[in-house]
């Protein structure tokens, strides 16, 4: 992963951390957050650019939810969504940027 993509992923993760609710998360909160993360990950898959870090965050979200720790589950799901969106951004931007790098 390039330095620019790492910065984008970090920024996305930090953004999700700042919008987390102050109240305790519920199972419904987890399900909504996980559904959003899963949808973004499926889109990344369609673009053939899934990151292993996204898969790890999704697995961590499921594990936390199974133990009833919905605050951590929502946090991990939000991280997974941010990573998936960053991978989507990477795939779509590189689809166009390679043209600028082509030897003429």
C-alpha positions in Angstrom: 0.0 0.0 0.0 1.4 3.4 -1.0 2.1 6.1 1.5 -0.8 8.2 0.1 -3.2 5.3 0.5 -2.1 4.7 4.0 -2.8 8.4 4.8 -6.2 8.1 3.2 -7.0 5.0 5.2 -5.8 6.6 8.4 -7.8 9.7 7.7 -10.9 7.6 7.1 -10.4 5.7 10.3 -9.9 8.9 12.3 -13.1 10.4 10.8 -15.2 7.4 11.8 -13.7 7.6 15.3 -14.9 11.2 15.7 -18.5 10.4 14.8 -19.0 7.5 17.2 -21.9 8.0 19.5 -21.4 8.9 23.1 -24.0 6.4 24.3 -23.5 2.6 24.6 -23.9 0.8 21.3 -26.7 -1.7 20.9 -27.0 -4.8 18.8 -29.0 -2.8 16.3 -26.2 -0.3 16.0 -23.8 -3.1 15.3 -26.0 -4.6 12.7 -26.3 -1.3 10.9 -22.6 -0.6 11.1 -21.7 -4.1 9.9 -24.2 -4.0 7.0 -22.6 -0.7 5.8 -19.1 -2.2 6.2 -20.1 -5.4 4.4 -21.7 -3.5 1.5 -18.5 -1.4 1.1 -16.4 -4.5 1.2 -18.5 -6.2 -1.4 -18.1 -3.2 -3.7 -14.3 -3.4 -3.2 -14.6 -7.0 -4.1 -16.4 -6.2 -7.3 -13.5 -3.8 -8.1 -11.0 -6.6 -7.3 -9.3 -4.5 -4.6 -10.2 -6.0 -1.2 -7.7 -5.4 1.6 -6.8 -8.0 4.2 -7.0 -5.4 6.9 -10.6 -4.8 6.0 -11.3 -8.5 6.4 -9.5 -8.5 9.8 -11.6 -5.6 11.0 -14.8 -7.3 9.9 -13.8 -10.4 11.8 -13.0 -8.4 14.9 -16.4 -6.8 14.7 -18.1 -10.1 14.5 -16.1 -11.5 17.4 -16.8 -8.5 19.6 -20.5 -8.7 18.8 -20.6 -12.4 19.7 -19.2 -11.5 23.2 -21.8 -8.7 23.6 -19.2 -5.9 23.3 -21.2 -3.8 20.9 -19.2 -0.7 21.5 -16.1 -2.4 20.2 -18.1 -4.2 17.5 -19.4 -0.9 16.1 -16.0 0.6 16.3 -14.4 -2.3 14.4 -17.2 -2.3 11.8 -16.7 1.5 11.3 -13.0 0.8 10.8 -13.8 -1.9 8.3 -16.1 0.4 6.4 -13.5 3.1 6.3 -10.9 0.7 5.0 -13.2 -0.7 2.4 -14.0 2.8 1.2 -10.3 3.6 1.0 -9.7 0.5 -1.1 -12.6 1.5 -3.4 -11.0 5.0 -3.7 -7.7 3.4 -4.5 -9.2 1.1 -7.2 -11.1 3.9 -8.9 -8.3 6.5 -8.8 -5.7 4.1 -10.0 -8.0 3.0 -12.9 -7.5 6.5 -14.3 -4.0 7.4 -13.0 -2.2 4.7 -14.9 -2.8 6.6 -18.1 -0.6 9.5 -16.8 2.2 7.0 -16.1 2.1 5.4 -19.5 5.3 5.7 -21.5 4.6 7.6 -24.7 
